[in-house]
Amino acid sequence: MPAENLILTAVVGVVVAVSYAFFRMKERALRAELLLKEKGLMEQARTSAENSRVQARLDAQEELAKWRAVQDQELERVKERLDASDLRVADREALVNRQTDRQALTAEELKQQKTSLEALQVKLDLDREEIHRIGSERRSQLEQLSGLNALDARTLLLKEVEKETSADAANLSRHIMEKARTASEEQARRILSTVIQRYAGRHTFETSTATVALTGDEMKGRIIGRDGRNIRAFENVTGVTVLVDDTPNAVVLSGFDPVRREIGRQSMERLILDGRIHPTRIEEVVAVVTQEMEEFILRKGEEAIVRAGQSPMHPEVARMLGRLHFRLSFSQNILEHSIEVAQLAGLMASELGEDPVQARRAGLLHDIGKALSHEVEGPHALVGADFIKRHGEGGITVNAVAAHHDEVPHESLFGILVSAADAISASRPGSRSEGMVIYLKRLADLEQIALDFEGVERAFAIQAGREVRVVVKPEAIDDRDSMRLARDIARRIEEQMLYPGQIRITVIRETRYVEYAK
């Protein structure tokens, strides 16, 4: 047993010793291999570093060569520019030298010319003194021969020159005015005749009363009512006066407001048809008719806009146009007048090559201020212009409306066209009726304006105030002054009076020589 243990121990020791020796050998082999690898890596790294250093040196040398080449080229360009600059400087120096030489020569020439001019000035001063002396001697001789001093002779000469110049100016002025008048009248006559022929409006006359037919005379009693309560209620609600006279089967409604008068007329007709006439019913019917009248006014305004060929306008503008249907100017319906002015202005604009739509728009709106004049102070042209401006109308239309009575300056041709169309519409036969008092006053004013001029002996307004014949004193007014007098009278009439159409001024100068044979 002990022997087996010893053998086993010895075997184990041998195995351990062999294993240890094997591991030591393997370790040395690995260490030697590692040393070889390390030496190889170091040698490889050394070789790579050497290659990199060599390559870097080569790259640096190449970059240096490129940089030197670039610098050499830049240096060459700088040198070329410097050479060019030197050439330009040399040229400029030569030019300056030449200019200096010329200036020196010029200065010398100027010096010589100055000397010559000074000598010439001295000679001229001597000649001037001699001329003045000779003129004084001649003037003295002329004064002695004529018996007039210098001031009287100059005055007489100036009067003769003024007289001759005035005659020439008058003849030239008459020639120019006659030529211009002939050309302008021919053109205006052509345009106006064409326009008037192309448009024909109806003649309108309206009064301040309306007559309502009755079915019988017993209806008058129902309209009056017990103790007159019905008629009083009707007048209070409508604002018109009911006249019940001896006219059979009719009552008359009187009122200066045409809208109220129309409301009263329609209300009275409905009450008569209905048969129920009492204060409460009167108020109901008048309220309904008033509402319908507002709608009718708006509809009339819109119809007028369509008739004038315009695009839709602001509702308030259309409503004001509709109110013109019930307003009159010398018995002429203003809405019909506005439509007529719009058409005439549009036709004239077409003849002149202007925009007819713009002309019709201004013509349609030119009198819209008359629907507002009782509510706003100021001339109707300015009131209407301010109203349409507040409701979106353009500057051309606003100025044309404001300027059609020359209350503001015209900024375009459309204001002048509207003024002309307004005059045509107002002055055509049958368009307006004029009261006798106004008519006679206009005739008297025309004659008085002519009589206010010096040298006028008599003046007569004829042809319903469309012509003024002026008889002058032949010893105070000559033929040339007659032409100036006619022009001055026409200008003063234009400044002081308002009238439709145009007024012709005829100056008559007559010299009579009477002798008696005995």
PyMOL commands that set and color helices and strands:
alter all, ss='L'
color gray80, all
select helices_A, chain A and resi 2-146+150-198+218-224+226-238+258-274+279-307+315-326+334-352+356-365+368-371+380-390+395-403+413-427+436-451+479-496
alter helices_A, ss='H'
color red, helices_A
select strands_A, chain A and resi 209-213+241-243+250-254+328-329+332-333+456-462+467-472+504-509
alter strands_A, ss='S'
color yellow, strands_A
deselect
rebuild
show_as cartoon
